[in-house]
Amino acid sequence: MARVVNGQYDLITLDIRMPGVSGLEILSMVRNMCPHAIIALISGHFPEDIPEENAHCADIMIEKPVKLKTLTTLIESARSIRSELDSLRTLDSFEQRKLAR
């Protein structure tokens, strides 16, 4: 949590079983602090019933062991989303008003 509070991330991975806290316990807080980040919930032991209020905060749930191709796709997706957001932020205000209509 300290890293999320002190930083800006495009991709966040949370394990269900982490030292001191479960990724499920902090998932909604992380989503609120990083609304544009891709959040991947990772575990070797997913519970059968993940509460809906937690499940909708994760963008993807990945079973361990994580395949390199999956991790690469996540990183590329985060990079692409960041690039698109940066492009939108560089539009001048006139173009932004036209898009809002």
C-alpha positions as CSV (number, residue, x, y, z in Angstrom):
1,M,0.0,0.0,0.0
2,A,2.8,2.4,0.8
3,R,4.1,2.1,-2.8
4,V,0.7,2.8,-4.2
5,V,0.3,5.8,-2.0
6,N,3.7,7.2,-2.9
7,G,3.7,6.3,-6.6
8,Q,1.8,6.3,-9.9
9,Y,1.5,2.9,-11.6
10,D,0.2,1.7,-14.9
11,L,0.2,-2.0,-14.0
12,I,-0.3,-3.4,-10.5
13,T,-0.1,-7.1,-9.6
14,L,-1.6,-8.3,-6.4
15,D,-1.2,-11.8,-5.0
16,I,-4.1,-13.2,-2.9
17,R,-1.5,-14.4,-0.3
18,M,0.9,-11.6,0.5
19,P,2.8,-11.2,3.8
20,G,0.6,-9.4,6.3
21,V,-2.4,-8.8,4.0
22,S,-4.4,-10.4,1.3
23,G,-4.6,-8.9,-2.2
24,L,-8.4,-9.2,-1.9
25,E,-8.3,-7.0,1.3
26,I,-6.6,-4.1,-0.4
27,L,-7.9,-4.5,-4.0
28,S,-10.7,-1.9,-3.8
29,M,-8.4,0.6,-2.1
30,V,-5.8,0.1,-4.8
31,R,-8.4,0.6,-7.5
32,N,-9.6,3.8,-5.9
33,M,-6.1,5.2,-5.7
34,C,-5.1,4.0,-9.3
35,P,-8.3,4.1,-11.4
36,H,-6.4,4.0,-14.7
37,A,-4.0,1.2,-13.8
38,I,-4.4,-2.4,-15.0
39,I,-4.8,-4.5,-11.9
40,A,-4.0,-8.2,-12.1
41,L,-4.9,-10.4,-9.3
42,I,-2.6,-13.4,-9.2
43,S,-2.8,-16.6,-7.2
44,G,-2.0,-20.2,-7.1
45,H,-5.0,-20.7,-4.9
46,F,-8.1,-18.7,-6.0
47,P,-10.9,-19.0,-3.5
48,E,-14.1,-20.4,-5.0
49,D,-16.1,-17.4,-4.0
50,I,-14.5,-14.0,-4.5
51,P,-16.8,-11.3,-3.3
52,E,-18.3,-9.3,-6.2
53,E,-17.2,-6.0,-4.7
54,N,-13.6,-7.3,-4.9
55,A,-13.8,-9.1,-8.2
56,H,-15.0,-6.1,-10.2
57,C,-11.9,-4.1,-9.0
58,A,-9.5,-6.4,-10.8
59,D,-9.1,-6.3,-14.5
60,I,-7.8,-9.8,-14.8
61,M,-7.3,-12.8,-12.6
62,I,-4.3,-15.0,-13.4
63,E,-3.4,-18.4,-12.1
64,K,0.2,-19.1,-11.0
65,P,2.5,-19.9,-12.5
66,V,2.2,-16.9,-14.7
67,K,3.2,-17.4,-18.3
68,L,5.8,-15.0,-19.7
69,K,3.5,-14.3,-22.7
70,T,0.7,-13.3,-20.3
71,L,3.0,-11.0,-18.3
72,T,4.4,-9.5,-21.6
73,T,0.9,-8.8,-22.8
74,L,0.0,-7.1,-19.5
75,I,3.0,-4.9,-19.8
76,E,2.3,-4.0,-23.4
77,S,-1.3,-3.3,-22.6
78,A,-0.4,-1.0,-19.8
79,R,2.1,0.8,-22.0
80,S,-0.5,1.3,-24.7
81,I,-3.1,2.6,-22.3
82,R,-0.6,5.1,-20.9
83,S,0.3,6.2,-24.4
84,E,-3.4,6.8,-25.2
85,L,-4.0,8.7,-22.0
86,D,-0.9,10.9,-22.7
87,S,-2.2,11.6,-26.2
88,L,-5.5,12.6,-24.9
89,R,-4.0,14.9,-22.4
90,T,-2.0,16.7,-25.1
91,L,-5.0,17.7,-27.1
92,D,-5.7,21.4,-27.0
93,S,-8.8,22.6,-25.2
94,F,-10.7,23.3,-28.4
95,E,-10.2,19.7,-29.5
96,Q,-11.3,18.5,-26.1
97,R,-14.5,20.5,-26.3
98,K,-15.2,19.1,-29.7
99,L,-14.7,15.5,-28.4
100,A,-17.0,16.2,-25.4
101,R,-20.0,17.0,-27.7
